[in-house]
Amino acid sequence: LVRDTQQERHFGFSLAQALRRARSHPLLQGYEVHVTPGVRPEPQHMRDIVTCSGGTFLPTLPHVYGPRRLVISCVGDAGCWGPALGANLPLVSPELLLTGVLRQRPE
C-alpha cells in the first residue's frame, strides 16, 4: 500500500482506514445520484466516481423524492434546481462527495 502521511495529515484521513471502509461498506451503496451539467469534475467522470463508490448514477434529474436519492450540483446550475427542490431532494456540492469518497465517510 502506498502511503503519503503528509497528504493524509493535510486532508485529515488515513488511506488504509478509508480502503477498509470502502471494501466493507461502499460510501454510496444504496444511493441514487444525479449530477447536473455544470459540475466539475464533469458528470461523466462523476458517474464513474458514483458507481465505483457503490451508488447508482441517474442520467436524468429526478422529479420524485427517494430516501437515498440526491443531486450533486453547483451554483452555476441553479436554474435547473426547481424539480429537485420541488421533490425535496438534497442538493449537495461536488466537494462534499469528493471529500466523502476520499475519506470514505460522509462529511
Residue frames as qw, qx, qy, qz and C-alpha x, y, z in Angstrom:
[[0.000, 0.890, 0.457, 0.000, 0.00, 0.00, 0.00],
 [0.374, 0.448, -0.026, 0.812, 1.37, 3.39, -0.99],
 [0.373, -0.736, -0.444, 0.350, 1.42, 5.86, 1.89],
 [0.260, 0.519, 0.019, 0.814, 1.65, 9.62, 1.89],
 [0.401, -0.529, -0.606, 0.438, 1.42, 10.58, 5.53],
 [0.124, -0.201, -0.040, 0.971, 1.92, 14.27, 4.80],
 [0.310, -0.156, -0.463, -0.816, -1.13, 14.41, 2.48],
 [0.480, -0.433, -0.762, -0.044, -3.15, 12.13, 4.75],
 [0.317, -0.428, -0.455, 0.713, -2.47, 14.54, 7.60],
 [0.026, 0.085, -0.180, -0.980, -3.26, 17.54, 5.37],
 [0.456, -0.192, -0.520, -0.696, -6.62, 16.08, 4.27],
 [0.469, -0.281, 0.521, -0.655, -7.39, 14.52, 7.65],
 [0.936, 0.059, -0.014, -0.346, -7.76, 10.87, 6.71],
 [0.439, -0.423, 0.782, 0.131, -5.97, 7.54, 6.71],
 [0.517, 0.355, -0.576, -0.524, -5.76, 5.82, 3.33],
 [0.191, 0.071, -0.976, 0.079, -5.58, 2.38, 4.94],
 [0.234, 0.306, 0.709, -0.591, -8.72, 3.04, 7.00],
 [0.487, 0.445, -0.075, -0.748, -10.54, 4.54, 4.00],
 [0.428, 0.271, -0.780, -0.367, -9.77, 1.46, 1.91],
 [0.034, -0.097, -0.953, 0.287, -11.01, -0.84, 4.67],
 [0.357, 0.408, 0.452, -0.708, -14.26, 1.13, 4.93],
 [0.474, 0.430, -0.374, -0.671, -14.68, 1.13, 1.13],
 [0.298, 0.143, -0.928, -0.171, -14.30, -2.64, 0.99],
 [0.007, -0.231, -0.896, 0.379, -16.70, -3.37, 3.82],
 [0.183, 0.740, 0.598, -0.246, -19.37, -0.76, 3.04],
 [0.360, 0.309, 0.334, 0.814, -19.05, 1.41, -0.07],
 [0.027, -0.211, -0.270, 0.939, -19.90, 5.03, 0.73],
 [0.429, 0.165, -0.155, -0.874, -22.76, 5.36, -1.78],
 [0.094, -0.115, -0.983, -0.109, -24.15, 1.84, -1.52],
 [0.022, 0.590, 0.786, -0.184, -27.91, 2.09, -1.95],
 [0.046, 0.659, 0.112, -0.742, -27.82, 5.73, -3.13],
 [0.520, 0.612, 0.482, 0.350, -29.12, 7.13, -6.41],
 [0.291, -0.615, 0.049, 0.731, -27.19, 10.17, -7.58],
 [0.508, 0.757, 0.315, 0.262, -27.78, 12.70, -10.35],
 [0.454, -0.391, 0.095, 0.795, -25.08, 15.20, -11.35],
 [0.344, 0.869, 0.232, -0.270, -26.08, 18.47, -13.03],
 [0.756, 0.574, 0.093, 0.301, -24.28, 19.52, -16.24],
 [0.175, 0.892, -0.232, 0.345, -22.06, 22.30, -14.86],
 [0.761, -0.608, 0.226, 0.018, -20.45, 20.24, -12.10],
 [0.509, 0.643, -0.549, 0.161, -16.69, 19.76, -12.19],
 [0.187, -0.192, 0.831, 0.488, -15.36, 17.10, -12.49],
 [0.453, 0.086, -0.436, -0.773, -17.69, 16.66, -15.44],
 [0.797, -0.096, 0.237, -0.547, -20.79, 14.48, -14.99],
 [0.889, 0.258, -0.368, -0.090, -19.31, 11.58, -16.97],
 [0.386, 0.380, -0.692, 0.477, -16.35, 11.48, -14.55],
 [0.408, -0.269, 0.496, -0.718, -18.63, 11.90, -11.55],
 [0.894, 0.031, -0.169, -0.415, -20.66, 8.96, -12.89],
 [0.724, 0.258, -0.602, 0.216, -17.56, 6.78, -12.57],
 [0.035, 0.331, -0.627, 0.705, -16.90, 8.07, -9.05],
 [0.665, -0.162, 0.211, -0.698, -20.51, 7.40, -8.02],
 [0.928, 0.085, -0.268, -0.246, -20.60, 3.88, -9.44],
 [0.585, 0.317, -0.640, 0.384, -17.16, 2.97, -8.08],
 [0.117, -0.264, 0.584, -0.758, -18.43, 4.10, -4.68],
 [0.063, 0.223, 0.953, -0.195, -21.37, 1.71, -4.87],
 [0.330, 0.470, 0.323, -0.752, -24.02, 4.20, -5.99],
 [0.475, 0.504, 0.674, 0.257, -26.39, 4.23, -8.95],
 [0.109, -0.233, 0.191, 0.947, -25.92, 7.10, -11.38],
 [0.372, 0.680, 0.594, -0.215, -29.14, 8.74, -12.56],
 [0.414, 0.154, 0.412, 0.797, -28.66, 10.23, -16.05],
 [0.101, -0.606, -0.366, -0.699, -31.74, 12.47, -15.75],
 [0.101, -0.251, 0.447, -0.853, -32.76, 14.81, -12.96],
 [0.185, -0.374, -0.905, 0.081, -35.26, 13.03, -10.72],
 [0.269, -0.411, -0.151, -0.858, -38.60, 14.69, -10.05],
 [0.784, -0.461, -0.297, -0.291, -39.66, 12.40, -7.21],
 [0.327, -0.701, 0.542, -0.328, -38.26, 12.11, -3.70],
 [0.890, 0.005, -0.452, 0.059, -36.36, 9.00, -2.70],
 [0.652, -0.756, 0.046, 0.034, -34.84, 8.45, 0.75],
 [0.657, -0.407, 0.389, 0.501, -31.40, 7.71, -0.71],
 [0.532, 0.614, 0.373, 0.447, -31.58, 9.94, -3.76],
 [0.264, -0.772, -0.038, 0.577, -29.54, 13.12, -4.10],
 [0.552, 0.787, 0.139, 0.240, -28.42, 15.69, -6.64],
 [0.588, -0.356, 0.102, 0.719, -24.83, 16.87, -6.96],
 [0.328, 0.838, 0.324, 0.291, -24.87, 20.42, -8.27],
 [0.450, -0.119, -0.073, 0.882, -23.15, 23.79, -8.37],
 [0.086, 0.622, 0.283, -0.725, -24.33, 27.39, -8.20],
 [0.101, 0.315, -0.521, -0.787, -23.97, 27.73, -11.96],
 [0.207, -0.192, -0.887, -0.366, -26.73, 25.14, -12.40],
 [0.160, 0.224, 0.603, -0.749, -29.21, 26.84, -10.04],
 [0.471, 0.208, -0.228, -0.826, -31.61, 27.30, -12.95],
 [0.610, 0.023, -0.722, -0.327, -32.28, 23.56, -13.11],
 [0.053, 0.100, -0.831, 0.545, -32.86, 23.04, -9.37],
 [0.536, -0.117, 0.013, -0.836, -36.64, 23.56, -9.49],
 [0.826, -0.080, -0.455, -0.323, -37.71, 19.92, -9.89],
 [0.578, 0.058, -0.691, 0.429, -35.21, 18.71, -7.29],
 [0.060, -0.120, 0.454, -0.881, -36.27, 21.35, -4.78],
 [0.643, -0.117, -0.146, -0.742, -39.93, 20.62, -5.51],
 [0.853, -0.070, -0.505, -0.110, -39.30, 16.96, -4.73],
 [0.569, -0.762, 0.260, -0.167, -37.34, 17.85, -1.54],
 [0.927, 0.165, -0.131, 0.311, -34.23, 16.16, -2.90],
 [0.521, -0.717, 0.126, 0.445, -30.96, 17.08, -1.21],
 [0.559, 0.788, -0.109, 0.232, -28.70, 19.29, -3.33],
 [0.705, -0.601, 0.179, 0.333, -25.05, 18.80, -2.40],
 [0.188, 0.867, -0.392, -0.243, -21.79, 20.17, -3.71],
 [0.860, 0.356, -0.356, 0.082, -19.29, 18.08, -5.65],
 [0.133, 0.592, -0.629, 0.486, -16.75, 18.89, -2.93],
 [0.672, -0.320, 0.442, -0.501, -18.90, 17.12, -0.36],
 [0.975, 0.172, 0.008, -0.139, -19.00, 13.98, -2.49],
 [0.653, 0.560, -0.426, 0.279, -15.30, 14.07, -3.37],
 [0.126, -0.571, 0.616, -0.528, -14.23, 14.62, 0.23],
 [0.818, -0.186, 0.341, -0.423, -16.54, 11.84, 1.38],
 [0.937, 0.317, -0.148, -0.001, -15.12, 9.46, -1.22],
 [0.371, 0.638, -0.549, 0.393, -11.55, 10.37, -0.30],
 [0.223, -0.412, 0.673, -0.572, -12.18, 9.71, 3.38],
 [0.427, -0.157, -0.865, -0.213, -14.86, 7.04, 2.82],
 [0.145, -0.502, -0.716, 0.462, -17.22, 8.67, 5.26],
 [0.079, 0.823, 0.432, 0.361, -19.92, 11.30, 4.80],
 [0.382, -0.024, -0.233, 0.894, -18.66, 14.75, 5.63]]
